[in-house]
Amino acid sequence: MGKGHDQQAQIRHRLRTERGNEFVQGGAPVALLYPSPYRAGMSSVGFQWVLKLLRDAGFQAERAFLPDDVPAWRKSRVPLHTYETGRAVSHFPVVGISLAYELELEGLVHALQMAGIPPLRADRDHRHPRIIMGGPLTFSNPLPAAPFVDAMILGEADDVVVDAFEAASHTEGDAWLDAIAALPGGYVPDLHGETLPAVAKASDERLPAYAPILAPDAELSDMFLIEGERGCHRMCTFCVMRRSTNGGMRLVTPERVLSFVPEMAPRVGLVGAAISDHPHLVGLLEEIVGSGRGVGISSLRADRVARKPDIARLLREGGYKTLTVASDAASERLRKDISKGTKENQLVACAKLAAEYRYKVMKVYMMVGVPGETEDDIEELIRFSKELSSIVPVSLGVAPFVPKRNTPLDIAAYAGIKTVDRRLKQLTRGLKGAAEVRPTSARWAWVETELAQGGWSAGHAVYDAVMNGGRFAHYRRALQAIDDATRAPWRQVG
């Protein structure tokens, strides 16, 4: 009972401390399941926005999350249930899933199992909930998720999500699947196979999306999250949200953003793929900070911060202790190759601003294993990071490059586990005592690549791997066993 009881007490505590959770019973019941823990799910604007849209349309929409401690929850034998009423997720006629990235598929398998729902669509029948998926993953390659769901909304679901859930809730037989297939972005695996429709694009009138519930236990604690813009006008070749996706960057006026900020919000988080490119960002930050609130931004471009130093000043006044920017490739040559464009002098300017405004550290997001990268590029990164660290303490957040569908680098090779590990060791040794290096796993980046490039068979491989224990060795065995005649040679482990 111990840990299971503790988790139930934790849920009750979270509900007591949330603000803005306007739950009303009545209407068609829907469970929205986030396949990562509460801290992540409640920091997702998309998850909370869909919850609000469904509630506004009269649904009794409730939330469920992957438990913080999966083994303890399994041991308790309590079925996975919603936060609002404690109803078992398996007892809902319709379940909505939000999937952010490929490696969350494991969490989805665990969550469905703990709910008492067979994870694979092929193992379910009319007695089980109808399952609809959306989320950021649908912009790139959601095919590995197809074996687990009945239908998806690809892209921006704002305009169609209510129609999709209406069809799932009130249409008899399989006709609900036809109704979803007819919607913009509607994908039904049993009807479409592995051919994906175009992603949906929301009307500008729907913007901005925001997260109405303030949650102290969220990753972004007690922060009101709202879009300042949607999309991106830049052309980075590795990014799914580049200019060609859904019309590029769509701005929300500062006045409209501020009109949604509730009085109770102690902090405001501005969300958007290119929020630091908003032409009125400084004025918006001034309004938020001037109201006595803390402020956060989802992403910062070094060139914008360098040109508009007031961004760094206002973020510091709004409570920021870490100035975070992205460099993305190890050298200026590589950044030019991937159309990133960030220059060393811009990063130096950011470091000087971080020092001037007394940030504790400047964090720089970085990729290794970018196509065309050599050890000389890593040496350039080491040299330059030491230069930055002479100005302000530096932390490098380093991730292996993973090629994504629907980007120009879709066909690029994953550098290989051994190569990435070697580059990470080179970087860590070279910066020992000079800068912190926080790398992510080269092995799990290979798994992510396999899923990012895979089809339905990759989803079945995830299921097999999770059933066998979920370790890397299980994933490697399952993914390499895929009988895929189109498998490129570079997609092998290496």
C-alpha positions in Angstrom: 0.0 0.0 0.0 2.8 2.4 0.9 4.0 4.0 -2.3 0.7 3.6 -4.1 -1.1 5.3 -1.2 1.6 8.1 -1.4 0.8 8.6 -5.0 -2.9 9.0 -4.3 -2.2 11.5 -1.6 0.0 13.3 -4.1 -2.8 13.5 -6.6 -5.1 15.0 -4.0 -2.4 17.5 -3.0 -2.0 18.6 -6.7 -5.7 19.1 -7.1 -5.9 21.2 -4.0 -3.0 23.5 -5.1 -4.1 24.0 -8.7 -5.8 27.2 -9.7 -8.0 27.7 -12.8 -9.1 24.1 -13.1 -12.7 24.8 -14.1 -14.1 21.2 -14.1 -17.8 20.7 -14.4 -19.4 17.3 -14.4 -21.9 16.5 -17.2 -21.7 16.1 -20.9 -20.0 13.4 -22.9 -17.1 12.0 -20.8 -13.6 12.1 -22.2 -10.2 11.2 -20.6 -7.2 13.1 -21.9 -4.1 11.0 -21.2 -0.6 12.4 -21.2 1.9 9.6 -21.5 4.5 11.3 -19.3 4.3 12.4 -15.7 2.1 15.2 -14.4 5.1 17.7 -14.2 5.6 17.5 -18.0 1.9 17.2 -19.0 0.9 20.3 -17.0 3.7 22.3 -18.7 2.2 21.4 -22.2 0.2 24.2 -23.7 -1.3 21.9 -26.3 -2.5 19.4 -23.7 -4.1 22.1 -21.6 -5.5 23.9 -24.6 -7.3 20.8 -25.9 -8.7 20.2 -22.4 -10.1 23.8 -22.4 -11.6 23.5 -26.0 -13.4 20.3 -25.1 -14.7 21.6 -21.8 -15.9 24.8 -23.5 -17.8 22.6 -26.0 -19.6 20.8 -23.1 -17.5 17.7 -22.7 -16.7 16.3 -19.3 -13.0 16.3 -20.0 -10.7 14.8 -17.4 -7.0 14.4 -17.1 -4.8 11.3 -16.6 -1.0 11.1 -16.6 1.7 8.5 -16.6 2.4 8.0 -12.9 5.6 9.5 -11.4 6.6 6.0 -10.2 5.4 3.4 -12.6 6.6 0.3 -10.7 5.0 1.5 -7.5 1.7 2.2 -9.2 1.8 -1.2 -10.9 2.4 -2.8 -7.5 -0.6 -1.0 -6.0 -2.8 -2.6 -8.6 -4.9 0.5 -8.8 -6.2 1.0 -12.3 -4.9 4.2 -13.9 -7.6 6.8 -13.3 -8.3 10.5 -13.9 -7.4 13.3 -11.5 -10.8 14.9 -11.5 -13.2 12.1 -10.5 -10.9 9.1 -10.0 -12.7 7.2 -12.7 -10.7 4.4 -14.4 -9.4 5.5 -17.8 -10.7 2.2 -19.2 -14.3 3.2 -18.3 -14.3 6.2 -20.6 -15.8 5.7 -24.0 -13.2 8.1 -25.6 -9.6 8.6 -24.7 -7.5 11.4 -26.1 -3.7 11.1 -26.2 -1.1 13.9 -26.6 2.3 12.7 -27.8 5.2 15.1 -27.9 8.1 13.0 -29.2 9.1 9.5 -30.2 10.4 8.1 -26.9 7.1 8.8 -25.2 5.7 5.8 -26.9 7.0 3.7 -24.1 5.0 5.8 -21.6 1.9 5.3 -23.8 2.3 1.5 -23.6 2.7 1.6 -19.8 -0.2 4.0 -19.3 -2.6 2.0 -21.4 -1.5 -1.2 -19.7 -2.1 0.3 -16.3 -5.5 1.5 -17.4 -6.4 -2.0 -18.3 -6.6 -1.2 -22.0 -4.8 -3.4 -24.5 -2.1 -1.1 -26.0 -2.3 -2.5 -29.5 -5.4 -1.5 -31.5 -5.5 -5.0 -33.0 -6.1 -6.4 -29.5 -9.1 -4.1 -28.7 -12.8 -4.3 -29.6 -16.0 -2.5 -29.1 -15.7 -2.9 -25.3 -12.7 -0.7 -25.1 -12.4 3.1 -25.4 -12.0 4.8 -28.8 -8.6 6.4 -28.8 -7.6 9.6 -30.7 -4.1 11.0 -30.8 -2.7 14.4 -31.5 0.3 16.4 -30.3 3.7 17.8 -31.6 4.8 14.4 -32.9 2.1 14.5 -35.6 4.0 17.3 -37.4 6.9 14.9 -38.3 6.2 11.2 -38.3 3.4 9.7 -36.2 3.4 6.4 -38.0 5.1 4.4 -35.1 2.2 5.5 -32.9 -0.4 4.2 -35.4 -0.6 0.6 -33.9 -1.7 2.0 -30.6 -4.5 4.4 -31.6 -7.7 4.4 -33.7 -7.4 7.8 -35.2 -5.2 10.9 -35.2 -5.5 14.6 -35.8 -2.2 15.7 -37.5 -0.9 19.2 -37.0 -2.9 22.0 -35.4 -6.1 20.5 -34.0 -7.6 23.8 -32.7 -10.4 24.0 -35.3 -11.2 20.3 -35.6 -10.7 18.7 -32.2 -14.2 19.2 -31.0 -15.7 17.7 -34.2 -13.4 14.7 -33.8 -14.4 14.0 -30.2 -18.1 14.7 -31.1 -17.8 12.0 -33.8 -16.1 9.6 -31.4 -18.6 10.2 -28.6 -21.9 10.1 -30.6 -21.4 8.2 -33.8 -22.4 4.5 -33.9 -20.2 1.8 -35.3 -17.2 2.6 -37.5 -18.8 5.6 -39.0 -17.0 7.8 -36.5 -13.7 6.9 -38.2 -15.1 8.0 -41.5 -16.1 11.3 -39.9 -12.5 11.9 -38.6 -11.0 10.9 -41.9 -13.0 13.7 -43.5 -11.5 16.3 -41.2 -8.4 18.4 -42.0 -5.5 16.4 -40.6 -7.7 13.4 -39.9 -5.7 10.2 -40.2 -7.3 6.8 -39.6 -4.7 3.9 -39.8 -7.3 1.3 -40.8 -8.4 3.5 -43.7 -5.2 5.3 -44.8 -2.6 2.6 -44.1 0.8 4.3 -43.9 -0.1 7.2 -46.1 -0.4 10.4 -44.1 -2.6 13.3 -45.0 -1.4 16.9 -44.8 -1.3 18.4 -41.4 -4.2 20.7 -40.3 -3.7 24.4 -40.0 -5.7 26.3 -37.4 -7.4 29.6 -38.3 -5.7 32.7 -36.9 -8.8 33.6 -35.0 -8.1 30.6 -32.7 -4.8 32.0 -31.6 -3.4 32.1 -29.1 -3.5 28.8 -27.4 -2.9 28.9 -23.6 -2.8 26.7 -20.5 -5.5 27.9 -18.1 -4.5 25.8 -15.1 -1.7 27.0 -12.9 0.0 24.0 -11.2 2.7 24.4 -8.6 3.9 20.8 -9.2 4.3 21.4 -13.0 7.8 21.6 -14.5 7.1 25.3 -15.1 5.7 25.8 -11.7 2.7 28.2 -11.3 3.3 29.7 -14.7 0.5 30.8 -17.0 1.6 29.6 -20.5 0.4 31.4 -23.6 1.5 31.6 -27.2 3.0 34.8 -28.3 3.3 33.5 -31.8 2.9 30.2 -33.7 5.3 28.7 -36.2 8.7 30.0 -37.4 9.9 32.1 -40.3 13.4 30.7 -40.2 14.7 27.9 -42.4 16.8 25.6 -40.2 17.1 22.4 -42.1 16.9 20.1 -39.1 13.7 21.6 -37.7 10.1 20.4 -38.2 8.7 23.8 -37.4 10.7 25.7 -40.1 9.1 28.3 -42.4 7.4 25.9 -44.7 5.3 24.3 -41.9 1.8 25.7 -41.8 2.6 29.2 -43.2 5.6 30.1 -41.1 5.3 32.5 -38.2 1.9 33.9 -37.1 2.0 36.7 -34.6 -0.3 37.4 -31.7 -0.4 41.1 -30.6 0.8 42.0 -27.2 -2.6 43.4 -26.3 -4.3 40.1 -27.1 -1.7 38.1 -25.2 -2.1 40.3 -22.1 -5.9 40.2 -22.3 -5.8 36.5 -21.4 -3.4 36.7 -18.5 -5.4 36.1 -15.3 -4.9 38.2 -12.2 -3.9 35.2 -10.2 -0.9 34.3 -12.4 2.4 35.1 -10.6 4.4 34.1 -13.7 3.8 34.3 -17.4 5.5 32.0 -19.9 5.5 33.1 -23.6 5.5 30.1 -25.9 6.4 29.8 -29.6 9.0 28.3 -31.9 10.3 31.7 -32.6 9.0 33.8 -29.8 12.2 35.8 -29.5 11.7 37.0 -33.1 8.4 38.7 -32.1 8.8 42.3 -33.2 7.1 43.6 -30.0 8.7 41.2 -27.5 10.5 43.8 -25.5 7.3 45.8 -25.0 5.4 42.7 -24.0 8.1 41.7 -21.5 8.1 45.2 -20.1 4.3 45.0 -19.5 4.6 41.6 -17.8 7.6 42.5 -15.6 6.1 45.9 -14.8 3.0 44.2 -13.4 5.2 42.5 -10.8 5.1 39.1 -12.5 7.8 36.7 -13.3 8.3 35.8 -16.9 9.6 33.0 -19.0 10.3 32.4 -22.7 10.2 29.0 -24.5 13.2 29.7 -26.8 15.8 32.4 -27.3 17.7 33.1 -30.5 21.2 34.4 -29.8 21.1 36.9 -32.6 17.9 38.5 -31.3 19.2 38.8 -27.7 22.5 40.3 -29.0 20.5 42.9 -31.0 18.0 43.6 -28.3 19.8 43.4 -25.0 16.6 44.5 -23.2 15.4 41.0 -23.6 18.2 39.7 -21.3 17.6 42.6 -18.9 13.9 42.0 -18.6 14.2 38.3 -18.3 16.6 38.7 -15.4 14.2 41.2 -13.8 11.5 38.7 -14.3 13.3 36.0 -12.3 15.5 34.3 -14.8 18.8 32.9 -13.4 20.0 31.1 -16.5 20.2 32.7 -19.9 19.5 30.0 -22.4 20.3 30.2 -26.1 20.7 27.7 -28.9 23.8 27.3 -31.1 22.8 23.8 -32.4 26.1 23.0 -34.3 29.6 22.8 -33.1 31.2 25.2 -35.6 30.3 28.3 -37.6 30.8 26.3 -40.8 28.2 23.7 -39.7 25.7 26.3 -38.5 25.9 27.8 -41.9 25.4 24.3 -43.5 22.2 23.7 -41.6 20.9 27.3 -42.1 21.1 28.1 -38.4 23.1 31.3 -38.9 24.1 31.9 -35.3 27.5 33.5 -35.2 30.3 33.4 -32.6 30.1 37.2 -32.0 26.4 36.9 -31.2 27.0 34.2 -28.6 29.8 36.3 -27.1 27.4 39.3 -26.9 24.9 37.0 -25.1 27.7 35.9 -22.6 28.5 39.6 -21.9 24.9 40.4 -21.3 24.6 37.4 -19.0 27.6 38.6 -17.0 26.3 42.2 -17.0 22.9 41.2 -15.6 24.4 38.7 -13.2 23.0 35.5 -14.5 24.3 32.5 -12.7 25.1 30.6 -15.9 24.6 30.8 -19.7 23.2 27.6 -21.1 23.9 26.8 -24.8 21.9 24.1 -26.5 24.1 22.1 -28.9 23.9 19.1 -31.3 26.7 16.7 -32.1 26.7 14.3 -35.0 25.4 16.9 -37.4 26.0 15.9 -41.1 29.5 16.8 -42.2 30.9 17.2 -38.6 34.5 16.3 -37.9 36.7 16.2 -34.8 38.0 19.7 -35.9 34.5 21.1 -35.4 34.4 19.7 -31.9 37.8 21.3 -31.2 36.4 24.6 -32.5 33.5 24.2 -30.0 35.9 23.5 -27.2 38.0 26.6 -28.0 35.0 28.8 -28.3 33.2 27.4 -25.2 36.4 28.2 -23.2 36.2 31.8 -24.6 32.6 32.1 -23.4 33.4 30.6 -20.0 36.0 33.3 -19.4 33.1 35.8 -19.6 30.3 33.9 -17.7 29.9 30.3 -16.4 28.8 28.1 -19.3 26.7 24.9 -19.4 26.4 23.0 -22.7 23.2 21.0 -23.2 24.3 18.5 -25.8 22.0 16.2 -27.8 22.9 13.9 -30.7 21.5 15.0 -34.1 18.4 13.0 -35.0 17.1 13.3 -38.6 13.3 14.0 -38.6 10.7 13.5 -41.3 9.4 16.5 -43.2 12.7 18.4 -42.9 15.5 18.8 -45.5 17.8 16.6 -43.4 15.2 13.8 -43.3 17.5 11.6 -45.4 20.6 12.4 -43.5 22.4 9.7 -41.5 22.5 9.3 -37.8 26.2 9.6 -37.0 26.3 6.3 -35.1 26.5 5.5 -31.4 30.3 5.0 -31.4 30.9 8.2 -33.3 28.6 10.3 -31.1 30.0 8.8 -27.9 33.6 9.6 -29.1 32.6 13.2 -29.9 30.9 13.6 -26.5 34.0 12.2 -24.7 36.2 14.6 -26.8 34.0 17.5 -25.8 33.8 16.5 -22.1 37.6 16.0 -21.8 38.3 19.3 -23.6 36.1 21.3 -21.4 36.9 19.7 -18.1 37.2 22.4 -15.5 36.1 25.1 -18.0 32.5 24.4 -18.7 29.7 22.0 -17.7 28.7 19.5 -20.4 25.4 17.8 -20.0 24.9 15.2 -22.8 22.0 13.0 -23.7 22.4 9.4 -24.6 23.9 8.4 -28.0 22.1 5.0 -27.7 18.7 6.4 -27.1 19.2 9.0 -29.9 19.7 6.0 -32.2 16.3 4.6 -30.9 14.8 8.0 -31.5 16.2 8.0 -35.0 14.7 4.6 -35.8 11.3 5.7 -34.6 11.5 9.1 -36.3 12.2 7.4 -39.6 10.0 4.3 -39.0 6.6 3.1 -39.9 4.0 0.9 -38.1 6.6 -1.9 -37.7 8.7 0.5 -35.5 5.7 0.9 -33.2 5.3 -2.8 -32.9 9.0 -3.0 -32.1 8.5 -0.5 -29.2 5.7 -2.7 -27.9 7.9 -5.8 -28.0 10.8 -3.9 -26.4 8.6 -2.7 -23.5 7.1 -6.1 -23.0 10.6 -7.5 -22.7 11.8 -5.0 -20.1 12.3 -1.7 -22.0 16.1 -1.6 -21.8 18.2 -0.4 -24.7 19.2 -3.9 -25.6 15.5 -4.8 -25.9 14.9 -1.9 -28.3 18.0 -2.7 -30.3 16.9 -6.3 -30.7 13.3 -5.4 -31.6 14.2 -2.6 -34.0 16.9 -4.5 -35.8 14.5 -7.4 -36.3 12.2 -5.3 -38.4 11.9 -6.8 -41.8 12.0 -3.5 -43.8 13.2 -3.8 -47.4 13.7 0.0 -47.5 15.9 0.1 -44.4 19.0 2.3 -45.3 22.4 1.0 -44.3 23.1 4.0 -42.1 20.1 3.0 -39.9 22.0 0.2 -38.3 23.5 0.5 -34.8 27.0 1.9 -35.0 
